[in-house]
Amino acid sequence: MKSAAAIRKQIAKLQAQIASTEKSRERALRKIIADMQKHDLSLTDLRDAVGAKPKRAIRKKTTGSVPVKFRDDKGNTWSGRGREPKWMTEAIAQGRKRSDFAL
């Protein structure tokens, strides 16, 4: 088992590695930005060069209204899509058939 001092030393060493890696990354980014400005390149130019497509906004699917296919005596309705409603489940449990509610 390692002592607390050994673990602290290891943590300090890893934190130094993180700092070094972050500095190296920052230097690389600054160099890339400088080269892009020097050669008048844009992000679009980079995307085109690597064949990447720009991200598109996710469009929410819209569903149209669906006609009612089932109705009971109390006015409850169901289109037949999704989970069977509680009123129909209870009626079927009492011996009625789904076809009894069909329009």
C-alpha positions as CSV (number, residue, x, y, z in Angstrom):
1,M,0.0,0.0,0.0
2,K,1.3,3.5,-0.9
3,S,1.7,6.1,1.7
4,A,-0.1,9.4,1.6
5,A,3.1,11.2,0.8
6,A,3.8,8.9,-2.2
7,I,0.3,9.5,-3.5
8,R,0.6,13.3,-3.1
9,K,3.9,13.1,-5.0
10,Q,2.2,11.2,-7.8
11,I,-0.6,13.7,-7.9
12,A,1.8,16.6,-8.2
13,K,3.6,14.8,-11.0
14,L,0.4,14.2,-12.9
15,Q,-0.8,17.8,-12.4
16,A,2.6,19.0,-13.9
17,Q,2.0,16.7,-16.9
18,I,-1.5,18.1,-17.4
19,A,-0.2,21.7,-17.3
20,S,2.5,20.8,-19.8
21,T,0.0,19.2,-22.1
22,E,-2.3,22.2,-21.9
23,K,0.5,24.6,-22.7
24,S,1.6,22.5,-25.6
25,R,-2.0,22.4,-26.9
26,E,-2.3,26.2,-26.6
27,R,0.9,26.7,-28.5
28,A,-0.3,24.4,-31.3
29,L,-3.6,26.3,-31.5
30,R,-1.8,29.7,-31.6
31,K,0.4,28.4,-34.4
32,I,-2.5,27.0,-36.4
33,I,-4.4,30.4,-36.0
34,A,-1.3,32.3,-37.1
35,D,-0.8,30.0,-40.2
36,M,-4.5,30.4,-41.1
37,Q,-4.3,34.2,-40.9
38,K,-1.0,34.1,-42.9
39,H,-2.5,32.0,-45.7
40,D,-6.0,33.7,-45.5
41,L,-7.8,30.4,-44.6
42,S,-11.2,30.1,-42.9
43,L,-12.9,27.3,-41.0
44,T,-14.9,26.5,-44.1
45,D,-11.6,26.0,-46.0
46,L,-10.5,23.5,-43.4
47,R,-13.8,21.6,-43.5
48,D,-13.6,21.4,-47.3
49,A,-10.0,20.2,-47.1
50,V,-10.9,17.3,-44.8
51,G,-14.3,16.6,-46.3
52,A,-16.2,17.3,-43.2
53,K,-19.8,18.6,-43.4
54,P,-20.9,21.4,-41.3
55,K,-23.3,20.4,-38.4
56,R,-26.9,21.0,-39.2
57,A,-29.6,22.0,-36.8
58,I,-31.7,19.1,-35.6
59,R,-35.2,19.5,-36.9
60,K,-38.0,18.4,-34.6
61,K,-40.3,16.0,-36.4
62,T,-43.9,17.2,-36.4
63,T,-46.7,14.7,-36.4
64,G,-50.0,15.6,-37.9
65,S,-53.2,15.0,-36.1
66,V,-54.4,11.4,-36.3
67,P,-58.1,10.6,-36.6
68,V,-59.8,8.9,-33.7
69,K,-60.3,5.2,-34.2
70,F,-61.8,4.1,-30.9
71,R,-64.4,5.8,-28.6
72,D,-66.3,4.6,-25.5
73,D,-69.7,5.6,-24.1
74,K,-68.1,8.1,-21.8
75,G,-66.5,10.0,-24.6
76,N,-62.9,8.7,-24.1
77,T,-61.1,8.4,-27.4
78,W,-57.9,6.8,-28.8
79,S,-56.2,7.0,-32.1
80,G,-54.8,3.5,-32.0
81,R,-51.3,4.8,-31.7
82,G,-49.0,4.5,-28.7
83,R,-49.8,2.7,-25.5
84,E,-53.4,1.5,-25.0
85,P,-55.3,3.9,-22.8
86,K,-56.3,2.8,-19.3
87,W,-60.0,3.1,-20.0
88,M,-59.7,0.6,-22.8
89,T,-57.4,-1.8,-20.9
90,E,-60.0,-1.8,-18.0
91,A,-62.9,-2.4,-20.4
92,I,-61.1,-5.3,-22.1
93,A,-60.3,-6.8,-18.7
94,Q,-64.1,-6.7,-18.0
95,G,-64.7,-8.8,-21.1
96,R,-65.3,-6.3,-23.8
97,K,-63.5,-6.4,-27.2
98,R,-61.5,-3.7,-28.8
99,S,-63.8,-3.9,-31.8
100,D,-66.6,-2.8,-29.6
101,F,-65.0,0.7,-29.5
102,A,-64.1,0.9,-33.2
103,L,-65.6,3.8,-35.1
